[in-house]
Amino acid sequence: MTSPLSGYSSHFGIENVPFGIGSSTSRPEPQGVTRLKDNIIFLADLNDILQDIPDLPSSIFSHPTLNGFAALPKTVHQDVRSKLQTALKDPSKLPQNAIEPIASVTMHLPVSCGDFSDFSCSFDHVQNASEAMTGTRSHPPAFFYQPIGYAGRCSSLDVSGTPQNRPIGTYWTGKPGASDITFGQSRRMDYELELGAIVGKPLPRKERLLAKDAGDHIFGFVLVNDWSSRDIQALEMNPLGPLNGKNLGTNVSPWIVTSEALKAFRKPSIARREGVNIPKHLSDSGNEALDITLQVHLSSETDRKSSSITCKSNSAYMYWTLEQCLSQQALAGCGLRTGDIVATGTVSGSGEDQHGCLMEFMKQGATPPRGYLEDGEVVTLDGYCGEGVGFGECVGTLLPAKPFDHLL
């Protein structure tokens, strides 16, 4: 649980109307909210404004998650957003008790998530990561043929503001494959700058989904920080992929920015690799990239004002879109459930200031600008589109490992 940070009011203009779950002293039960500038509007108090929308249950925003609302048809989401935009043009006409300042409100995870998948959509990231781990720039064989990903751990999803403890595990003491293996607290803690899609309309089991139709199943988008223990991950990934190196915690921003709010920020996707024919289910219009400026700020727990920006990236750099990831996710017949989260993996660009995680700086034979995360460091992600549309912040603090002497 977290209180939203001030300083992001420009992200939440009348053009946005995001959805989240909030509570306060006067409303101790988590319920549906939206945000205008630095004011939180409790949606259950707006029944008179929303009551004439067809197919909108009267108590839908009294629930502790947005799953029920997210599962409704897109037309209902659009009608609610339109009604709220009209009402918010003159907030003085809203019920007075419906509005509270952000400092008075606690935010919660916006959805109940049953499945979390993390993909690897950035060509720059896979090359930079390969160079850091092996000294050679390369990419996985499947990268240009399909989005590649792994099943994450939804039980360790946390709303922005939730701190994470440094994990313990087994890892090489030095260069992978050429040093001793030991057990202890991770020495190489990292963040990952990501964008995630929230499933709205479900897809039944054993049905497939075309990428060009996947947008109908996306309720909206969030920022994601997929915390990573690089030393634990390096040992366990061969041959089955990440486990404890990636499931210590994943912070999710509290506001779901709807697909409707992001319509004005679509642009052409980056060019496909010449000579590679992708499967037909992944074909799209070619104009599905999201133009979202994404940043990472690092600061200390005691001095958050003195932060340094370690990354300025953009979701439009991704080789694969989240719609294509959703299509690939459903291909084998697993189905999609409301509240599922599908994330891009690290969002990186080609520049040295566009590395979406610290590992990309750790090139062999080169001196990085800094090391991995220290205990007490605060990682803040933010995303901004323009004209009153942004995501606000996704914050997490790295805490020391919990005592583990009894495990030694």
N, C-alpha and C positions, 0 to 999 in steps of 0.2 A: 504494500500500500504506500502511496506517496501523495504529497500535495504538489500540484503543478507548479513549475517555476515561473516567476515573473520574468519579463524581458522578451517574451515571445508573442506579445499581443498582436504584432503585425502579421502573424501566421494565421490568425483566427478572425478574419473579416467576414462580412456578410456573404462573400463568395465561397466560403468554406463549409460551414455547418457540419463539423465532425460529430461522431458519436462515441460516447464512452460510458463508463459505469462509475458513479461517485456516491459518496456519503458525506455527512456532516454531523455536527452536534445535534442540529434540529431534525436531521434525517439520518438516523443511525443505520438504517437498512440500505445496502448498496442498491442503486437503481439507475435508470437511464438518464444521461445528461448530454448537453451539447455546450459549446463554448463560443462566446463572442467577445473578442479582445481579452480582457482579464476578468470577465464575468462568467460564471457557470449557471446554466439554466437547467432546472430539474424538469424533465419532460412529462412526468406523471401529473404535474400541476397544470398542464396545457391541454387537458382533455377537451375543453370548450373550443379550442382552436383546431384540434385535430379530429374531432368526433365525426365529421362528415366524410372522412376518407374511406372509400370502400375497402373492405377486407383488412382493416386495421383494428385488431382487438383493443378494447378500451383500456385494458390494464397492461398492455404489452411493455410499457416503460417502467412498470413497478417491479419487474423481475431483476434478480441479482446478476444476470448476464444479458448480453445482446443477442444471444442465439435465436430466440424466438422471433425477434424483429429481423435479424439478418436472413432468416430462412424465407421471409415473405417475398413475393414477386418484386422484380425491379421497379415496376410501376408504382408500387406502394412506397418504396424508398424514395422515389422521385417526387411523389405527391407530398410526403412528409417534409422532405427537404424544401420544396417550393413553399409550402405553408409556413414553415419556420422562417424562411428568408423574408417573406412578407411581414410576418409578425415582428421579427427582430429589427426591422427598419425603424420601428418606434418602440423601443423596449419599455418606455413609460406606460404603455398600454397592456403590458403583460401583468399577470398577477404578481403583486409585490413580493410575496413569499416564494416565488419561483426562482428568484435570482439571488445568488450568493457570490461574494468575491472568491477568487481562486485560493487565497490563503486560508479560507474556512473549510475547504473541501478536500477530502481524501479520495484519491483515484484507486481503482482496483483493476485487475485483469478484465478487459472488456468482454471476452468470450470464454466459454468453457471449451477447451481444445482437447480433442481425442487423438489427433495425429499431427505431428510436426515433422516436415521434411525440409532438409536444407540442401540446396543445389549448389552448383559451381558454375555460375553464368559469365564470369569475367575472364576473358582470354589473358588480359594483362596480369590478373591475379595468379592464374595457374602457372604462367611463365615465371613470374617473380618468386612464387613459392618454390617451384622446382629449382630455380637458381640458388635459393637460400638453402635448400635441403641437399642438393646434389652437386651444385656448382655449374650446372648446365641448364640453359633455358629450353624447356620442352613442354609438351602438353599431353594429357591422357589420350590414348588412341580414339576414344569415342567422342571427344569434345566437340568436333565440328559436325557430328552426325546426330547427336541428341543431347538434351540437357542431362547431366549426370548429377546424382545426389545420393543422400543416405537418409535413413529414418532416424530422426532425432528423438529426444526424450521429453515428451510433453509434460511429465510430472515435475520437471525442473524449470518450466516457464514461469517467469516472475514479471510483474509490472515494473515499469521504470521506478527507480528509487530504491529498489530492494538490493541490499548489499550481497556480495558473493564472497565465500570463503575460499582461500587458496586451497586447492585439493591436494591429496596425497596419492602416491601411486608408485609404479615401477618405471624406470627410465634409464637410458644410457647416461653416464656421468659426463661424457664428452661427445665426440663425433659419433653419430649413429653407425653401428657396425664395427667400430674401431676403438671401443672403450668399454669399461666395466659397466655392468648393470647393477643398479642399486634401488632401494626403496626409501622413500621419504617425501617431504613436501615438494611440490613442483617448483622448479627454479625459473621456468620460462612461461610466465602467464601473459596472455595476449587478449585483445579484444578483436571483434570483427564487425565492421560497418556493413549492415545489410538492410535490405528492404523486404518486407513480407506481405503476402496477400492473404486475406481472410476469406475462407469459403462461406458463401451465403447459401444460395440454392444448392441442395445436396444432389449428388449423382448416385443412382442405385448401383449396387454391386453388379459386376460383370457387364456394365455398360461402358462404352468408350466415348471419348470426348475430343472433338477437333479443336485445335488451337484457336481457330477463327470464331468458335462459339464459346470459348472458355470464359470470356468476360461476363457472360450471363451468370456465371457461378461465383463471381468475385464480388463480395459485399464492399470491400474497401482494402486499404493498405496501411501498414504500420512500419515503424522503424524497429530494427532488431539488432541487438548486440549479442552475438553467439560467443560467449566467453570460451577461450581455448587454452588448454595446457599443452604447449607445443612439445615438451619433452615426453610427457606421458603419451601423447598422440603419436609421436614418431615411433615409439617402440610397439604400440599395439596395432597400428594400422596394417601391418603386413602379417597375415594376408586378408583380414576380414574387414578392415575399415575402422573408423573411430568409435570409441566407447566411452571410457571414463575421462579421456582427454577433452571430451566435448559435452558431457552431460552434467557438469557441475552447476550450471545455471545459464539461462538465456533471458535477458531483459527485453521486454516489449514495451513500446511507447503506449501511453494510455488512450490516445485518440485514434480512432479509425477514420481515416480520410476517405470518403466515398469515391467510387469510380466516377460518379457524376461531377464531383468537384475537380477531378483531374482531367476531364475531357479536353480542356483548353491547353493542356501541357503534354500532349502527345506529339511525337515527331518521328521522322523516318528512322527505322532500325539501322544499325551499322551493316555494312555490306556482308553478304554470305561469302564464305570461303569458295574461291573459284574451283570448279571441278567437283564439288561435293554436292550430291543430290540428297537432300534431307527427306525423311519419310513424309508421306502426304498428310498425316495427322498433325504435323508440326507447321504446315504452311499457314501463313497469315498474310495480312495486307501489306506488310513491310513498313507500316506507319504506326506501330504499336509501342515504340519506345517511350518511356516516361522521362520527361525532362525535369528531374528533381536534383537540386544542388544539395549535396550531402557533405557534412563535416564531422570531424572528430576533435574534441577538445579534451586535453588532459590537465588536471589540477590536483592540488592536495586537498585532503579532507578538511584541513584547518584554514585553507585559503583558496576558496573556489573562484574568487574574483581574478586571481592571477593565473589564468589558464593559458595554455599554449595550443595552437591549432596544429595537429600533426597530419591532417589529411583534408583536402578539398577535392571531392570527387563528384560524380554525377551518375544517376541510374541509367542514363541514356548510353553509357559506355558498355552496357552489358551485351554480350553476343546473343543471349537467349532472353526472351521476355518471361514474365511470370505466367502469362497465359500459356506459353509453350511448356513451361514447367508443369502447370496444372494438367495439360493434355498428356504429357509424358507420365505423370504420376498415376493417371487413371488407366493407362494403356493395358496393364495386365489384368484389370478387372477388380481392383481393390475398392472402387467406389470413392466418393467424397462425402464427408459429413460436415454439416454446418459447424463452424468454429475451427475447422482444420486450418493450419497455417503452413504455407509454402513460402520459403525464403530463397533469396537470390544467391546466398553465399557472399563472400567479401566483394564489395563494390570498389574496384580499383580502376585507375586510368593509367596512361602511359608515362606520366610525369613523376618525378621524384617526390613531389608534394601530393601525389594522388594515390599513395599506398593506403589501402583500407584496413591494414593490420600491421603490427610491428614486425612480424616475421619477414615481411617483404623487404625490410631494411637490412636484414641479416645476411647479406651476400657474402659468400666465402671469399676471404682475402681482402675484404673491405672493412673499414671502420664505420659502424653504424652511428647515427647522430645521438642515439641513446640506447639503453638496454631495454629488457622486458619490464613489465609493470612491477612496481614496488608496492608493498602493503600500504594501504592508506590512500593510494591514488584513486582519483575519481575520473571515470570515463563518461563524457557527455557526447552523445550523437545528436545532430539536428538535421532537419531536412526542410528546404524552402523551395517553393515553386514560383511564386510571384503573385501580385494582386490579391493579397489577403489570404493566400492559400499556402499553408505549411503544416508541418507535423509537430511543431514544438520540439520537446526534448525527450531523449531516452537516456537515463542516468543510471550508473551503477558504480559502487565503491568496492574495491578489492580489500577484503579483510584478511588478517592472518589465518593460517590453517588452524582448525580446531585441534586441541591437544590429542596426540595419537601415540603417546609413549607406550600404552598397553598393546599397541600393534607391532612394536619393534621386537 
